[in-house]
Amino acid sequence: MNRPTGGSGSGDRAARSARTEQYFRGLVSEMRRVTWPSRQEWVSATILTVALVAVVGLYTYSIDQLFGLLFGLAHK
């Protein structure tokens, strides 16, 4: 099945180039508006994330051990 390509001239290429340029200009503009965290905020968030991962891991391990024990007793 052949589909029309909409033309193959350099006009399409120029329009695509203009859209790409406009996209990156908008991207840079938005990135300048971002409020980036300070180093202290970044370190605090990282420590909190690592601590929460450790707590969830320990909780999951504990529940797994408990169910293993219960199913082991029920299997006998």
HELIX and SHEET records of a PDB file:
HELIX    1   1 SER A   10  ARG A   33  1                                  24    
HELIX    2   2 ARG A   39  HIS A   75  1                                  37    
END                                                                             
